[in-house]
Amino acid sequence: MTGDIMAKMEQGKYSVKISVLLALKQVYRVESFDVFFGGLTLQ
């Protein structure tokens, strides 16, 4: 995952691919996506 992809994600200009979600899970060293997305809600 590149810095460019991270910047686009932060700006809401990037549709996140499954491979990116898996990479983020590894980067942040979380055991599950429940932990990764814990506390988030739709508004």
N, C-alpha and C positions, 0 to 999 in steps of 0.2 A: 504494500500500500504506500502510495507516494504522498508527499506533503500537499500536492495539488488536489488529490482526491479528498484529503482531510479538510482542506480549505473550502472546497465546493460543498462538502457535507455540512459544514458549519454555516454556510450561506444558504442552505436549502436548495442548492442547484445541482444536486446529485442524487439519483435514485440508487439506494444502497443495494448492492448485489449480495447474494448469499455468501460468496467467497470473502467479501469485505467484512460481513458480520462475523464470520469464522475467524478472520484475521484479528479483528478487534477483541474478540473473546480471548484469543491467545495473548495479545498485547497487554490486556488488562488482567490477565491470569485469573479469570473467574471460572468456576466449575460448571456453571449452567447459564443459559440465557435468562432464566428466572432471576438470577442474581444480577446479571448485566442490566436487565430492564426493570429491576425492582424499584418501586416507587413512582414509576412514570404513569401518567394518565393522559387520556385524550381530552383535548379542549376544543 
